[in-house]
């Protein structure tokens, strides 16, 4: 039995489209042509013939495009009572860093959309990140108090405060947060899987003077031997040797309790450099907030990463550190070193507890 032309046509459509009656969507090119033909005054039937498409498909597209978007219907904002508002305020104070949903659920207030919850909380709270603090147990606090008592009458203008800082190409965590104007897109932050890294920087401050910064050679891990060799090549040869004998006699050298700093090897090596007995400052555990140079690192990082600036090479980020350090004047450094008397008093008042920088 031979198939009729109608059956052959239906079979061809089925094989072409995969399912009987299914139509192809209009392509972007076809939609552009429809708009152009309409501008020329062509009817929908003529456009269908020119594009060799179904007339109903063309008509539906023209009708939908001419209708445009539906206007957004403003729904009345969900309101809460004054009593519920007081409950939310108390819950927000008791639950720091909680989500808006958790705060409202703790008050048994349901059915409030997220936008309304945030608008209500915005009048009584702010979004903040948790502060990072060193863990202080009872022993740490006692040692911090003993340290404060020991150095309470010290002339801190003669103390050299030292520390290391690592700067990365993409900036520290959270550096990209900030306000974005309406209608503007947030800049892209690069996230490297390989080829990132950073630069290790050492510096010191004394009275109103900045020592360094000096760059640790890339790939060098600071153990006792490499740390001492680094100090020899940078601090001692480029700065310390130029000072007078009276300055060297009175200077107190501060460094934290990193293993490479306080090992027997490093201690003996510094003693041979005439930094011995009381000249190295003893340092309490878990106390980075007592070192004023930490504030200097904050100043430099704010400068080199301002406006979310990333870097493409280790040399470029190092050059930025050097430039930012040059912009730190003596008055800023003097303010940091003169803050030590107040920090020691705060440690004693808080019985060795945490103090802000």
C-alpha positions in Angstrom: 0.0 0.0 0.0 1.5 3.4 -1.0 1.4 6.3 1.4 -0.5 9.4 0.4 1.3 12.8 0.2 -0.5 13.9 3.4 0.8 11.0 5.3 4.3 11.5 4.0 4.2 15.2 5.0 3.0 14.3 8.5 5.7 11.7 8.8 8.3 14.2 7.7 7.1 16.7 10.3 7.3 14.1 13.0 10.8 13.1 12.1 11.9 16.7 11.9 10.5 18.0 15.1 10.6 14.8 17.2 6.9 15.1 18.2 3.7 15.6 16.2 2.6 19.2 16.2 5.7 20.7 17.9 6.8 24.1 16.5 10.2 25.6 16.6 10.6 28.8 18.6 11.4 32.0 16.8 15.1 32.7 16.6 16.6 36.0 17.5 17.3 36.7 13.8 13.6 36.0 12.9 12.4 38.3 15.7 14.6 41.1 14.4 13.2 40.6 10.9 9.6 40.7 12.2 10.3 44.1 13.9 11.8 45.4 10.6 8.9 44.2 8.5 6.4 45.7 10.9 8.3 49.1 10.6 7.9 48.8 6.9 4.2 48.3 7.2 3.9 44.6 6.4 1.0 42.7 7.7 1.4 39.6 10.0 0.2 37.3 7.2 2.8 38.8 4.8 5.5 38.4 7.4 4.6 34.8 7.9 4.9 34.1 4.2 8.3 36.0 4.0 9.7 34.0 6.9 7.9 30.8 5.9 6.5 30.4 9.4 3.1 29.7 10.8 0.8 32.8 10.8 -0.5 32.1 14.3 3.1 32.0 15.6 3.9 35.4 14.1 0.6 36.9 15.5 1.3 35.6 19.0 4.8 37.1 19.0 3.5 40.5 17.7 0.7 40.6 20.3 3.0 39.7 23.2 5.7 42.2 22.2 3.1 45.0 21.9 1.6 44.3 25.3 4.9 44.9 27.0 5.6 44.1 30.7 2.9 44.0 33.2 3.1 46.8 35.8 4.2 45.6 39.2 1.5 45.7 41.7 2.7 47.2 45.0 1.6 45.0 47.8 1.0 46.5 51.2 4.0 46.0 53.5 3.4 43.6 56.4 3.2 45.5 59.6 4.0 44.4 63.2 2.6 45.8 66.4 4.6 48.0 68.8 4.7 45.1 71.3 6.2 42.8 68.7 8.7 45.5 67.8 9.9 45.7 71.4 10.3 41.9 71.4 12.3 42.0 68.2 14.6 44.7 69.7 15.3 42.6 72.8 15.9 39.5 70.7 18.4 41.3 68.4 20.3 42.4 71.5 20.4 38.9 73.0 21.3 37.2 69.7 24.2 39.0 68.1 25.1 38.0 64.5 21.8 36.0 64.2 19.8 36.1 60.9 16.6 38.1 60.6 14.6 34.9 60.3 16.1 33.5 63.6 15.4 36.7 65.4 11.7 36.9 64.3 11.2 33.2 65.0 12.5 33.6 68.5 9.7 36.2 69.0 7.1 33.8 67.5 6.4 36.3 64.7 5.7 34.5 61.5 4.6 35.4 58.0 6.9 38.5 57.7 8.9 38.5 54.4 12.6 39.0 54.5 12.5 42.5 53.0 10.3 43.7 55.8 12.3 41.9 58.5 15.5 43.6 57.2 13.8 47.0 57.0 12.6 46.7 60.6 16.0 45.5 61.9 17.9 48.3 60.0 16.3 50.9 62.3 17.7 49.2 65.4 20.8 47.3 64.4 23.6 47.1 61.8 25.2 44.2 60.0 28.6 43.5 61.4 31.3 40.8 61.3 32.4 39.0 64.5 35.6 40.5 66.0 38.6 38.3 66.1 40.3 38.0 69.4 43.2 35.8 70.7 42.1 33.0 73.1 42.9 34.1 76.7 42.8 31.6 79.5 43.6 32.2 83.2 47.3 31.6 82.8 47.5 34.0 79.8 45.8 36.7 81.8 48.1 36.4 84.7 51.2 36.6 82.4 49.8 39.7 80.8 49.3 41.3 84.1 52.9 40.4 85.2 54.2 41.8 81.9 52.3 45.1 82.4 53.6 45.5 85.9 57.1 44.8 84.8 57.2 47.4 82.0 54.9 50.0 83.5 57.7 52.5 84.2 59.6 51.8 81.0 60.5 54.6 78.6 58.8 53.2 75.5 60.5 55.7 73.2 63.5 53.4 73.5 61.6 50.2 72.6 61.9 48.9 69.0 58.6 47.1 68.2 59.0 44.5 65.4 56.8 42.1 63.6 56.2 40.3 60.3 53.2 40.7 58.0 52.1 38.7 55.0 50.5 40.6 52.1 48.7 38.6 49.3 47.8 39.4 45.8 44.1 39.4 46.3 43.9 41.1 49.7 42.9 39.9 53.1 39.5 38.2 53.7 36.6 40.6 53.5 38.5 43.4 51.7 36.0 43.6 48.9 33.0 44.6 51.0 31.6 48.1 50.5 28.7 50.2 49.2 27.7 49.9 45.5 25.6 52.6 43.9 22.2 51.8 42.5 22.3 50.7 38.9 26.0 49.8 39.2 27.5 46.3 39.1 30.0 45.1 41.7 33.6 44.7 40.4 34.9 41.2 39.8 37.2 39.8 42.4 39.7 37.3 41.0 40.1 34.0 42.8 43.3 32.2 41.8 43.5 28.4 42.2 47.2 28.4 41.4 49.8 31.1 41.1 48.7 33.3 44.0 50.8 33.6 47.1 52.1 36.7 48.9 55.1 38.6 50.3 56.4 38.3 53.8 57.4 41.7 55.2 59.4 42.6 58.3 59.5 46.0 59.9 60.0 47.9 63.2 59.0 51.2 64.8 60.7 53.1 67.5 59.7 56.5 68.8 58.8 58.3 65.6 60.9 56.2 63.2 60.0 53.4 60.8 62.7 50.7 60.4 62.3 49.0 57.0 60.1 47.6 55.7 62.3 44.7 54.6 61.2 41.9 52.3 61.8 38.2 53.2 63.1 36.3 50.1 60.3 34.5 48.3 60.1 30.8 49.2 62.2 31.2 52.4 60.6 29.7 55.5 61.5 31.6 58.6 63.1 29.1 61.0 65.7 30.1 63.6 68.6 30.0 61.2 66.9 31.9 58.3 65.4 34.4 60.7 68.8 35.3 62.2 70.4 35.5 58.7 67.5 37.8 57.6 68.1 40.1 60.5 71.8 40.2 59.8 71.4 41.1 56.2 68.7 43.7 56.7 68.1 45.1 60.2 71.7 44.9 61.6 73.6 45.9 58.4 71.2 48.5 57.0 70.0 50.2 60.2 71.4 49.1 63.6 75.1 49.5 62.7 74.5 53.2 61.9 73.3 54.0 65.4 75.4 55.5 68.2 76.8 53.4 71.1 74.5 55.2 73.6 71.5 54.4 71.5 72.4 50.7 71.2 73.0 50.6 75.0 69.5 51.8 75.8 67.5 50.2 73.0 65.1 47.4 74.0 64.3 44.9 71.3 60.7 43.6 71.1 59.6 40.6 69.2 56.7 38.2 69.7 56.8 34.5 70.8 57.1 33.0 67.3 59.2 29.8 67.5 61.9 31.3 65.2 62.2 34.3 67.5 62.5 32.7 70.9 64.4 29.5 70.1 67.7 28.8 71.9 69.5 29.4 68.6 68.0 32.8 68.0 68.4 33.9 71.7 72.1 33.0 71.7 72.6 34.6 68.3 71.0 37.9 69.5 73.0 37.8 72.6 76.2 37.7 70.5 74.8 40.9 68.8 74.7 42.6 72.3 70.9 42.2 72.5 70.9 40.2 75.7 69.8 40.1 79.4 67.1 42.8 79.7 67.5 44.2 76.2 65.1 41.7 74.6 61.6 42.4 75.9 59.8 39.4 77.3 56.4 39.1 75.6 53.1 37.7 77.1 51.3 34.9 75.2 48.4 35.6 72.8 48.9 39.4 72.9 49.2 40.7 69.3 46.8 43.6 70.3 49.5 44.9 72.7 52.0 45.5 69.9 51.6 48.9 68.3 53.1 47.8 65.0 49.9 45.8 64.4 48.2 49.2 63.9 50.9 50.1 61.4 50.1 47.0 59.4 46.4 48.0 59.4 47.3 51.4 58.0 49.4 49.9 55.2 46.9 47.3 54.3 44.1 49.9 54.1 46.3 51.9 51.7 47.4 49.1 49.4 44.0 47.4 49.1 41.9 50.6 49.0 39.0 50.4 46.5 39.4 46.6 46.4 42.6 46.8 44.4 44.1 43.4 43.5 47.7 42.7 42.3 49.0 40.6 39.5 52.6 40.0 40.7 54.5 39.7 44.0 56.8 42.6 42.9 53.8 44.9 42.4 52.4 44.2 45.8 55.8 44.7 47.4 56.2 48.1 45.6 52.8 49.1 46.9 53.8 48.2 50.5 57.0 50.3 50.2 55.0 53.3 48.8 52.4 53.0 51.6 55.1 52.8 54.2 56.8 56.0 52.9 53.4 57.8 53.3 53.3 57.0 57.0 54.8 60.1 58.7 56.6 60.3 62.0 53.6 61.7 63.9 51.5 58.6 63.1 54.3 56.4 64.3 54.8 58.5 67.4 51.1 58.2 68.2 51.4 54.4 68.1 54.5 54.1 70.3 53.1 56.6 72.8 50.0 54.6 73.2 51.8 51.9 75.2 51.3 53.5 78.6 47.6 53.5 78.1 47.6 49.9 76.8 49.5 48.7 79.9 47.1 50.5 82.2 44.1 48.9 80.3 45.6 45.4 80.8 45.9 46.0 84.6 42.4 47.5 84.8 40.9 44.5 82.9 43.1 42.0 85.0 44.9 40.7 81.9 41.8 40.5 79.8 41.4 41.5 76.1 41.7 45.2 75.2 41.0 47.0 72.0 43.9 48.2 69.9 
